[in-house]
């Protein structure tokens, strides 16, 4: 069993919104064969708490346009690791230090990577942002 097309479409919309807010290392993992509670984990990171929250805002705004609201939101007040649960997809936006420490990709390394169709544009934006710091 693989992630549903609707889950992948939602993950791509969220990934694009995250990339538009200069999220770093946006990755989608198809966890549908390992978990019953979700199809896709979307993971993104940022160098500051303010940026983490801006990415979360961007994702929520974009998915609201698709008439989607998170069923659960965790960690917003701290801004270090925000989890948005949209049932079929779970979005993790982490401070870059927390992402390295918790290494979610390593924990889920057996899961296939979802093509988020971000292209080189997202990489270019992240590189420009990194140079400005």
C-alpha positions in Angstrom: 0.0 0.0 0.0 1.3 3.5 -0.8 0.1 6.9 0.1 -3.1 8.1 -1.5 -3.0 10.6 -4.3 -5.0 13.1 -2.2 -2.3 12.8 0.6 0.5 13.3 -1.9 -1.3 16.3 -3.4 -1.8 17.8 0.1 1.8 17.2 1.0 3.0 18.9 -2.2 0.8 22.0 -1.5 2.2 22.1 2.0 5.8 21.6 0.8 5.4 24.5 -1.7 4.0 26.8 1.0 7.0 25.8 3.2 9.5 26.4 0.4 7.9 29.8 -0.3 8.7 30.7 3.3 12.3 29.6 2.8 12.0 26.3 4.6 15.2 24.2 4.4 15.5 20.5 3.4 11.8 19.9 2.8 11.3 16.1 2.7 8.2 14.0 2.3 8.2 10.4 3.5 5.5 7.8 2.6 4.8 6.2 6.0 1.6 4.5 4.9 3.0 1.0 5.1 4.5 1.6 8.6 1.7 3.6 10.2 -2.0 3.3 10.2 -2.5 6.9 11.3 -1.0 8.8 8.4 0.1 8.4 4.8 2.9 11.1 4.6 5.2 12.8 7.0 6.4 16.2 5.7 9.5 17.4 7.4 11.0 20.9 7.0 13.4 23.0 9.1 14.4 26.6 9.7 17.3 28.4 11.5 15.1 30.3 14.0 11.9 30.0 16.0 10.5 33.0 14.1 11.1 31.3 10.8 9.6 28.0 12.0 6.4 29.9 13.0 6.4 31.8 9.6 6.6 28.4 7.8 3.8 27.0 9.9 1.6 30.1 9.1 2.3 29.7 5.4 1.4 26.1 5.4 -1.8 26.6 7.3 -2.8 29.5 5.1 -2.2 27.5 1.9 -4.0 24.4 3.1 -6.9 26.5 4.4 -7.4 27.5 0.7 -8.0 23.8 0.0 -10.5 23.8 2.9 -8.2 21.8 5.1 -7.6 22.5 8.8 -5.3 20.6 11.1 -7.0 18.3 13.5 -4.2 18.8 16.0 -1.4 21.3 16.4 1.5 20.9 18.9 4.5 23.0 19.8 3.4 26.3 18.4 4.2 28.4 21.5 7.8 27.1 21.6 8.6 27.5 17.9 11.2 24.8 18.0 9.2 21.8 16.7 5.7 22.4 15.4 3.6 19.4 14.5 0.5 19.9 12.3 -1.7 16.9 12.0 -4.0 16.8 8.9 -4.9 13.2 9.5 -3.5 11.8 6.2 -0.4 13.9 6.4 1.6 15.0 9.5 3.8 18.0 9.1 6.9 18.5 11.2 8.5 22.0 11.1 11.6 22.0 13.2 14.4 24.3 14.2 17.4 23.1 12.4 19.2 22.1 15.6 16.2 20.0 16.7 16.0 18.4 13.3 19.6 17.2 13.5 19.1 16.0 17.1 15.9 14.0 16.5 16.8 12.9 13.0 13.3 11.9 11.9 14.6 10.9 8.5 16.9 8.4 10.1 14.1 6.9 12.2 11.9 6.5 9.0 14.8 5.7 6.6 13.0 2.5 5.4 10.1 4.6 4.0 10.0 5.8 0.4 10.6 9.4 -0.3 7.7 11.3 -1.9 8.5 13.5 -4.9 7.3 16.9 -3.7 7.8 18.4 -7.1 9.7 21.4 -5.7 12.4 21.5 -8.3 15.5 23.6 -8.0 13.5 26.7 -7.1 13.2 25.7 -3.5 16.9 24.9 -3.3 17.8 28.2 -4.8 15.7 30.1 -2.3 17.2 28.3 0.6 20.7 29.0 -0.6 20.0 32.7 -1.0 18.5 32.8 2.5 21.6 31.0 4.0 23.9 33.5 2.3 22.1 36.4 3.9 22.6 35.1 7.4 
